[in-house]
């Protein structure tokens, strides 16, 4: 494969894998995954429509320069053709991403705004709970995570769960000695 073919082949802002896993899949409920997919499509389609206008504008500029007898028209034309070639590659990559997003859109469940809004408590509970658990696993939970859990009335649940786990671990340590023999009984 020559370099120009390689450049054409890799043009796409985000791969389907990135879109599925890190853009849409970052959300903890299907309603928010649908929402994110629609938001991404709306943004990409808007940019693509603007790119179509830019393409026509560039083509008109190239035609004007081809018929111009201005002093540096030949240099301006050469520059504009290079810019146009680069632009088409980027536009084609954007189109590939749109095709991926449309395919994902067709494959996932669809929800109304009302259904998305109704699912918000579940979404935030799952998301904030996951973030807190990851913070705990990393050995540090920040005040922002704790405050967000407090705002959705889940902080006490997390505190109670962590207390339960800590108590179970402490009881287990009391029961087993360092050599694995029984050293004391739980109360």
C-alpha positions as CSV (number, residue, x, y, z in Angstrom):
1,X,0.0,0.0,0.0
2,X,1.4,3.4,-0.9
3,X,1.3,6.3,1.5
4,X,-1.6,8.0,-0.3
5,X,-3.7,4.9,0.0
6,X,-2.7,4.5,3.7
7,X,-3.7,8.1,4.4
8,X,-7.0,7.6,2.7
9,X,-7.6,4.3,4.7
10,X,-7.0,5.7,8.1
11,X,-9.1,8.8,7.8
12,X,-11.8,8.5,10.5
13,X,-11.8,10.6,13.7
14,X,-12.9,7.7,16.0
15,X,-13.0,4.0,15.2
16,X,-16.2,2.0,15.7
17,X,-14.6,0.4,18.7
18,X,-14.0,3.8,20.3
19,X,-17.5,4.9,19.6
20,X,-19.0,1.7,21.0
21,X,-16.8,1.4,24.1
22,X,-15.7,4.9,25.1
23,X,-18.2,7.3,23.7
24,X,-21.5,5.5,23.8
25,X,-20.5,2.7,26.1
26,X,-19.2,5.1,28.8
27,X,-22.8,5.4,29.9
28,X,-24.3,2.9,32.4
29,X,-27.9,2.7,31.0
30,X,-29.3,2.0,27.6
31,X,-31.3,5.2,27.7
32,X,-28.2,7.3,28.1
33,X,-26.3,5.3,25.5
34,X,-29.1,6.1,23.0
35,X,-29.0,9.7,24.1
36,X,-25.2,9.9,23.5
37,X,-25.5,8.2,20.2
38,X,-28.1,10.8,19.0
39,X,-26.0,13.7,20.4
40,X,-23.0,12.4,18.5
41,X,-24.9,11.9,15.3
42,X,-26.4,15.4,15.5
43,X,-23.0,16.9,15.9
44,X,-21.4,14.9,13.2
45,X,-24.2,15.5,10.7
46,X,-24.1,19.2,11.4
47,X,-20.4,19.3,10.7
48,X,-20.8,17.1,7.6
49,X,-23.4,19.5,6.2
50,X,-21.1,22.4,6.8
51,X,-18.3,20.4,5.1
52,X,-20.5,19.9,2.1
53,X,-20.9,23.7,1.8
54,X,-17.2,24.2,2.3
55,X,-16.5,21.7,-0.5
56,X,-18.7,23.7,-2.9
57,X,-17.0,26.9,-1.8
58,X,-13.6,25.4,-2.4
59,X,-14.6,24.0,-5.8
60,X,-15.8,27.5,-6.9
61,X,-12.6,29.0,-5.7
62,X,-10.6,26.5,-7.7
63,X,-12.6,27.2,-10.8
64,X,-12.2,30.9,-10.3
65,X,-8.4,30.5,-9.9
66,X,-8.2,28.3,-13.0
67,X,-9.7,31.2,-15.0
68,X,-7.8,33.9,-13.3
69,X,-4.9,35.9,-14.8
70,X,-3.9,37.4,-11.5
71,X,-0.1,37.3,-10.8
72,X,0.0,34.5,-8.2
73,X,-3.2,32.7,-9.3
74,X,-1.1,29.6,-10.3
75,X,0.4,29.4,-6.8
76,X,-3.0,30.1,-5.2
77,X,-4.5,27.4,-7.3
78,X,-1.8,24.8,-6.4
79,X,-2.3,25.7,-2.7
80,X,-6.1,25.5,-3.0
81,X,-5.9,22.1,-4.7
82,X,-3.7,20.7,-2.0
83,X,-6.0,22.1,0.6
84,X,-9.0,20.6,-1.2
85,X,-7.4,17.1,-1.4
86,X,-6.6,17.1,2.3
87,X,-10.1,18.4,3.0
88,X,-11.8,15.6,1.0
89,X,-9.8,13.0,3.0
90,X,-11.0,14.4,6.3
91,X,-14.6,14.7,5.0
92,X,-14.5,11.1,3.9
93,X,-13.3,10.1,7.4
94,X,-16.1,12.0,8.9
95,X,-18.5,10.2,6.6
96,X,-17.1,6.8,7.8
97,X,-17.7,7.8,11.4
98,X,-21.3,8.8,10.6
99,X,-21.9,5.5,8.9
100,X,-20.7,3.7,12.1
101,X,-22.9,5.9,14.3
102,X,-25.9,5.3,12.1
103,X,-25.3,1.6,12.3
104,X,-25.0,1.7,16.1
105,X,-28.2,3.9,16.2
106,X,-30.1,1.2,14.2
107,X,-28.9,-1.5,16.5
108,X,-29.7,0.0,19.9
109,X,-33.1,0.5,21.6
110,X,-34.6,3.9,21.0
111,X,-36.1,6.1,23.8
112,X,-38.2,9.3,24.0
113,X,-37.1,12.3,25.9
114,X,-39.6,11.4,28.6
115,X,-38.2,7.9,28.9
116,X,-34.6,9.3,29.1
117,X,-35.6,11.7,31.8
118,X,-37.5,9.0,33.7
119,X,-34.4,6.8,33.7
120,X,-32.1,9.5,35.1
121,X,-32.2,8.4,38.8
122,X,-31.1,4.9,37.8
123,X,-28.4,6.2,35.5
124,X,-26.9,8.6,38.1
125,X,-27.1,5.9,40.8
126,X,-25.2,3.5,38.6
127,X,-22.7,6.0,37.3
128,X,-21.8,7.6,40.6
129,X,-21.7,4.2,42.3
130,X,-19.3,2.9,39.7
131,X,-17.1,6.0,40.0
132,X,-17.1,5.7,43.8
133,X,-16.2,2.0,43.6
134,X,-13.4,2.7,41.2
135,X,-12.1,5.4,43.5
136,X,-12.2,3.1,46.4
137,X,-10.3,0.4,44.5
138,X,-7.7,3.0,43.6
139,X,-7.3,3.7,47.3
140,X,-8.7,7.2,47.2
141,X,-12.2,8.6,47.1
142,X,-12.5,12.3,46.6
143,X,-14.9,14.7,48.2
144,X,-16.6,15.3,44.9
145,X,-17.5,11.6,44.5
146,X,-18.9,11.6,48.1
147,X,-20.8,14.8,47.6
148,X,-22.4,13.5,44.4
149,X,-23.5,10.4,46.2
150,X,-24.9,12.5,49.0
151,X,-26.9,14.5,46.4
152,X,-28.6,11.4,45.1
153,X,-29.1,10.0,48.7
154,X,-26.7,7.1,48.2
155,X,-23.8,8.1,50.5
156,X,-25.2,6.4,53.6
157,X,-25.7,3.2,51.6
158,X,-22.1,3.3,50.5
159,X,-20.8,4.0,54.0
160,X,-22.9,1.2,55.4
161,X,-21.6,-1.2,52.7
162,X,-18.0,-0.2,53.4
163,X,-18.6,-0.6,57.1
164,X,-20.0,-4.1,56.6
165,X,-17.1,-5.1,54.4
166,X,-14.6,-3.7,57.0
167,X,-16.4,-5.6,59.8
168,X,-16.3,-8.9,57.9
169,X,-12.6,-8.5,57.2
170,X,-11.9,-7.7,60.8
171,X,-13.8,-10.7,62.1
172,X,-12.1,-12.9,59.6
173,X,-8.7,-11.7,60.8
174,X,-9.7,-12.4,64.4
175,X,-10.7,-16.0,63.5
176,X,-7.6,-16.9,61.5
177,X,-4.1,-16.5,62.9
178,X,-1.1,-15.8,60.7
179,X,-0.4,-19.5,60.4
180,X,-4.1,-20.2,59.4
181,X,-5.0,-21.7,62.8
182,X,-8.0,-20.6,64.8
183,X,-7.0,-17.9,67.3
184,X,-10.4,-16.5,68.5
185,X,-14.0,-16.8,67.8
186,X,-16.2,-14.1,66.4
187,X,-18.8,-12.6,68.8
